[in-house]
Amino acid sequence: MTPIQQLQQKIAPIREELVHHPIYKSVQTIEQLRVFTENHVFAVWDFMSLLKDLQQSLTCVKVPWMPVGSANTRYLINEIVIGEESDVDENGFRMSHFELYLAAMLQMGADSRAIKALIQGLQEGKTLVNALSETGAVAGTQEFVRQTFAFIATQKPHVVASVFTFGREDLIPDMFLAFINEWNGEDSVRLAKFKYYLERHIEVDGDHHSHLAMQMVEELCGTDPQKWEEATESAIAALKSRIALWDAVYDQILALQLV
């Protein structure tokens, strides 16, 4: 068994727990889906931060240019960046997956003020912690973002790559998309962009990019047992962090059902 297969075997139980989290079946109305997206958008955003941290670590992004690391890892991360940062919407217009998600939230009537407040706060020079605390996002969502940036703060590319690959990719199950596709009428029109996002996410992130990202982890860990151990521990921690996020959002959705 290869090191990457051993890693996958070790994280499989908690990954299964995440993919079968009750949150997916709890979304029965567009109001509940809005609550889901208003929290999940933070995960979509900080995924981009993981990606850009990897690009900064594994490629040269300053002048004068100098070759950095392995050409293989440069290729892998740059190809993922192109797809995530400059994909196309359903009409062929270029935008990042984050911007596509915001457009989907707008169409369905979800509230994007919290995530926009975070970005505005950062643009104004506030620290992540301060900007995040002023968003009004629930505690569970804020903690998820803080945990993501704790991984980034390790300054270990193999750790960030493992979190990016195994803690964030292809974790929205196909059954969630199948359920959304069953909605019809006015709700179906409101969810057109969100359906496209999910389809694109499964097609690109969960397939091609997932394969590239696993290659990147293999390149970065190489034959170093300690790096493989740290990559495994980080993947498990990232999956547990996502479960905690889903628990927090699930509680919100259940509370909405009681109103």
N, C-alpha and C positions, 0 to 999 in steps of 0.2 A: 504494500500500500504506500502510495506517495505521500509526502508531507501535506500536500493540499487536500488529499483525500482523508487523511487522519484528522485534519482540522474540521473538515465538513462532517465527519462522523461524530466528533465531539460536540459540535454545536447543533446537530440534528434534532435532539429532543426539545431544546428550548425554541428552536426555529419552528418546529411543528406546533408548539404551544402558541406561538405568535400568529402563525398562518390561520389557526383555528380559533382565534380570539372571538368571543361573542360580539364584539363591536360590529363586525361585518353584517351579522344577521339582525342587529338591533336597528339598523338604518332602514326604516319602513316608509318614511315620508320625506318630502323635500325639506321640511323644517329641520328634521334630524340630520339630513345630509349637509345642510348649511352649518350646523354645529360641528360636524365632522371636519368640513373643509376649513372652517375658521381656526381650527387647531392644527390640522395636518399641514396647512400652508407654511407653518414655521419649520416643519421637517423638510418640506420641499426647498425652502430658502437655505437652511443651514447645510443641506446636502451640497448646494452649490459652493458653500464655504469650504467644506471638506475637499471638494474637487479643485478649487483654486489654490488651496494650501498645497495639495499634491503637485499641481502644475508649477508652483513657485519652488518647491523642493526638488523636483525632478527635471526641470528644464531651466534654461536661462531666460529670465524675463527682465533683464536690465541691460544697459548699454555701458561700456562696450560688450558685445556678445562674446561668450566663451562656451565651448562645449561642456555640458554638465552630464555626469553619469553615463548610463548606457543608452545607446541609440534606441534600443528596444523599448525601454521604459518611457523615453521621450515620445516615441511614436504612440504607444498605448495611451498615455495620458492626454496627448494632444488630440487624438482621434475622439476620445470621450468628451473632451472640452468642446470640440466643434459641435458634436451632436447635442450636448446639454445646453450650451450657451447660444447656439445659432440654429436651432431646428426650425421647422415650419409648422404653422397652424393648419387648420383644415382647409384654408383658402390659399395656402402656399406662401403666406407672408412669414418672413424670418422673425423669430423671437426665441427667447430662452424658454425652457420648460417651466421655470418659475413665472414668467410673464404670461405664458399660456394658462397656467393655473389661476392666476389673478383674473384673466379674462373669463375663465369658466365660472369663478366665484361671482363676478359681476353679472353674468348672464342669469345665474340661478338666484340672484338676490341675496347672496351671503355677505356678511359684514367683513370687509377687509381693512377696517380702520386700525386694528391692533398691529398687523404686520406692517402696514404702511407707516405707522407711528414708530416702529422699531427702525425701519430704514431711514426715516427722517431724522430720528435721534442720532443715528450713527453718522449721517451726512453732516450733522451739526457739530460733530466731534465728541459726542458723549461716549463713555465707555459702553461696552456691550452690556455689562451688568446694570448700569444705570438706565440705559435706553430700554432694555428689556423690562425692567421693573416699572417703567412708566407706560407700558403698552396696554395694561389692563387685561392681558392674557392670564388664564388660570395658572395656578402654581405648578401644576403638573406639566404644562406646556413650557413654562419658563425653565423648569428644572431639566427638561429634555434638551433644550438649547444649550444650557450651561454645561451639561454633560458632553455634548458634541464638541464644544470649544475646549473642554478639558482634554479630550483626545488630541485635538489640534495642538494644545499647549505642550504636549509631550515632545514635540519636535522630532518625532520618530516616524519617518515616512512609511515604514512597514506597518506601524500601528494604525496610522490614518488610513492607509490603503485597505487594511483588513476591515476596519469599521465601515469604510465606504463600500466595500464589496459585499461583505456578509451581513452587516447590520442594517443596510439601507436599500440594497437592490432587490428587485422582484419579490417584495414582501406583501404586495396587494394581490390576493388570490384571484384567479380567474372567475371564481364563483361570484365575487363582488361585482365584477363587470357584467356577468350574465344577469344578475339580479337587477342592476341598473338598466340594462337593455330591455327589461320586461316592462318598464314604466312607459306609459303612452299618454296621448293627449297633450295638454298644456305643459305638464311636467317634462315630457319628452323633449319639447322644444326648448325649455329652459336648461335642459341638461345636455344639449348637443355638444357644447365645447368640453364639458366634463367627460362625456363618453369618449370624445376624441382623445383627450388627455390620457385617460386610462388605457385606451387601445395603443396609443403611442408609447406609453410607459411600458406596457407589457412587451410590445414589439421591439423597442429599442433598448430600454434599460434592462429589462428582464431577460433578454436574449443576447444580442450582439455585445452590448456594453458589459454585461455580466461576465461574458467569456473573456473579454479584453481585461477586465478588472482582475479576474482570477490569475491571468497571466502576469499581471503587474505584481500581485502579491508574491507569486513564485519568484519573479525576478528580484524583488526586494529582500525576500527572506533567504533565498539561495539555499545554502547547506548549513546555515547557522541555527542550531537547535534553540538557542535563546530567543532569536527573532521569531521563530515559529511558535514558541511558547507564548511570547508576548502578543503575537498576532491572534492566537487562539483565545487568550484571556480577554483581549480587547473586543473581539467579535462577540463573545458571550456577554460581556458588559454592555455592548451596544444593543444587543437583542433584548436584554433585560430592561434597558432604558426605554426601548420602544414599547415593550409590554406595559411599563409604568405609564407611559404617555397614553396608550390605548385604554388603560384602566381609568385614567382621569377623564378622558373624553367619553368613555362608556357611562361613567357616573353622570356626566352632564346630559347625555341622551336619555338616560333613565329618568332623571329629574324632569326633563321636558315632557316625558310621557305622563307624569303625574299632575302636570299643570291643567 
